[in-house]
Amino acid sequence: MNPHDTNAPRMPSRRHAIAGAAALASTLVWPQAQAQAAWPNRPLKIVVGFPGGSSPDLMARALAEPLSAALGQPVVVDNRPGAGGNIAAHLVARATDDHTLGLMINGNMTIAKILNPATPYDPLTDLTPVSLLAVAPLVLAVPASMTASGAEFFHAAREAGDRWNYGTPGVGTVAHLGMELLKGHAGMGAVHVPYPGNPQVIAAMLSDQLQMALLPPGLAMAQVRAGKLRAIGVTSRGRSSVVPELPSLAELGVRDMQMEIWNAMAAPNSLPKAHVNRLAVVLTEIVRRPEIRQNILNQGWQVAGTAPEGLAQRVQADTAAMAEVIRRNNIRPN
């Protein structure tokens, strides 16, 4: 080709080639960006593994409306009770629609598979942490007829050995594992008596059939303020804003004792990371609103609100601690 021939076709310059490549790339990326921006594009579902009126149900319903407003789609709470929340967790784990979430408690995201190998999902591989929503200590409660308090109580419990009993809402529950952890730290020998639920545990304490139990703050303090039970302390590392009037068990001489219950939002591991991160940001903003924070505090919870990584770290730490309690005490499901 004659370079001096002005009628010859011109080869594209390097600058034009780069511009053309960028234009092509933008045509490929734009639909993908549009698809991501469109999520969610239908109603979201929060699966709760406990019945209406339960603590996880109340938490989910407190979040549903503001989450709907933030994401521009309806948010429906779907109660699927059974197996300590594991039926619901399994439904979430196997969901593939990118619009199913789960309001989880500790056990569903930590020791479910360790406690019972037959559990049909693995919380560490089948669920994606989204955000730790709220935490609360357990309250060490005793019958109102028991006059010993603080260090005196633990001295009496050690002296009583296996002549004292403690109640829980079932084998492998947080209350059960927490009490076994407490027994190890405090040198107690109390015997475990499982019940169908915390209402039955409380009834047994009111009739002096049990000497102690670890109860959620909302349940425990209603009985304490009515003069029917007494509270010894809380299982958090320090005092809790949920029940600031109660000492931590560490203050009473039980060193290295920490156990909290928590509620968290999780998703199937198939949910894209971008959606998980967006959900975490939105949920953290919601739970930290003053009116939502107060609502959650009134339910007996202290607001957390974390990034997915924060919840993942909590899951790993709690799984390791509780797995050790399960192994050391040879705990098996009924």
C-alpha positions, 0 to 999 in steps of 0.5 A: 500500500502506498503511504502517500495514497490519500484514497487508501483506507486508513488503519486505526490508530492505537488511541482509536483501538483502545477507545473501541475496546473500552466501548465494547467492554462497557457494552458487556459490563453495563447489563451486568451492572444493571442486573446487580443494581436491580437486586432484589427484584421480588419480595425477600423472605426471612425464614425464622425457625421458631413460632410467632411471638418467639424472640427470633420472630420478634427480631425478624418482624422488627427488621422487616418493614425498615428493610423493605423500605431500604431495599424497595421490595416487600419483606415477608417473615416465614415461620418454620419452627422445629428442631431448635431452628435447624429445619428453617436453617436447612431451608435457608441453606438449600435456597437458590433464589437469591431472595431467601434469608434466615434469622438465626440463633447461635446453635443454628450457625455453630454447633448444629452439625457437631452436636448431631452429625445427622443435621442435614446442613453444615452451618460452616459451609452451607450458610453465609454470615451476613450480620450479627444483629444483637447479643444478650447474656444469660442470667443465672437465676435461682429460686427466690427461696435461696438466700445465698448470693454472689460468692456465697452461692458458688460456695454452696453450689460446690458444697452441694455437688450433684445434690443440686439440679439445673434445668434447660430447654433441652440437650445441646441448647445454649443454656445447657452448654453454657451451664456445663461451661460454668460448672467447669469454671466454678467447680460445680457438680449440679446435674442437668435436667432437660425440659421442653422449654424455658416456661417449664424450667421456670415452673420447676424453679418456682416449685423448688425442684431446681436450684438454678438455670441460665435464662434469657434476660427477658424471661428471667427479669420478669420473674425476678422483678415479680419476686418469684426468682432471684438473679445471681449474675450474667454470663457476659464478660462484663456488665450488660446494658440489657441488665446493667444492675446485675454483676457479671459472673467474673465480678463474682469470682468465676474467671474466664466465663463468657457466654452470650446468646445472639441473633444473626442474619444469614444467607445461603452460600449461593448469594453473591458477595455483593448482595451479602455486603449490601445487606450487612450495610443496610441491616447495620444502619437499621439496627442502630437507629435510635427507635429500632435500638430501643425496640430491640433493647425492650426485647432484652437484646443489645444491638450489635450490627456487624459486617459479614466478617465480624459475624464469621469471626463470632461463629468460628470462635463460638463453634470452637468453644462450644465444640470443646464443651460438647466433646469434654462432656460427651453431650449427645442429642436425645 
